[in-house]
Amino acid sequence: MPDPNAPEILMTGPMMAYVTDQLKARFVVHELWNASDRAALLAEVAGRVRGVAAGGGHNRVDGALFDALPKLEMVASFGVGYDHIDAAEAGRRGITVSNTPDVLTDEVADLALGLLIATVRQLPQVDRYLREGKWLKGAYPLTTSLRGRTVGIVGLGRIGKAVAKRVEAFGLPVVYHGRSRQEDVAYRYYPSLVEMAADVDTLISVAPGGASTHHIINADVLKALGPNGILVNVGRGTVVDEQALIQALKDKTILSAGLDVFEDEPRVPAELIAIDHAVLLPHVGSASVYTREQMGQLVVDNLVSWFDGKGPLTPVSETPWKKA
């Protein structure tokens, strides 16, 4: 049990026991998702809670929560993406936000390449073909190939660069689109996503969510990608106009898609599920025991460092931390 005088924090959603046990040993923890009356809990702890441990996903951490917790100093978020947190508003209020970069980079990049191969070579469909006994009646039809493809990466951040490195190892050329050109990389930069899509046949999106990237992969981009085109998304579902993608898959405007993320998770449109040649995963990019423990440890370490007076370990850009 923690010292009753230990800092008090709020957990917005459940986390793995590896994380929760450490937090409860170090802090007085209030579990918002377990409260029968959330408003009452927030009112009760309003003057005492100084930190938030925010699970990744769909629990909003925004101005309403900041209003309810006037003593809040620090939000430690689980995950590299933090579009469920209004970090800009946190910054305006002097609240620091941290995320968990780097520790999940390789896991998500590995998954992106696995999803690409599964989509191109139709591995889930081939597996089902065998299990249903269809091989006894004849060979599975020939699939498309990675050979001869050019890959355009949407969002060349930490994970995007790790994906690019793996794509290069497969012998494929890489180009990229993002908010601006990066002078320290040799890949060709496209300021226009439509123009890049027209010049490649494979898009891998690792772009973060938020207003600036909402639906940037739209009907025009998919049309430019063309009938041999493959779209893989391991970034955020909101980057892709899901209805436009469904229509493009139905009309064979593009060849196929491999998706680990969706617009309204965990709700996936029935129309998309019905498209047999698409490969769909339930947002498992970082979902290994090893990587999730590393991410959780960084949540704990950020909070401990903050309340030990050492500042955050991995603050996000909207809430820069400047050492005194």
Disulfide bonds with the S-S distance in Angstrom:
none
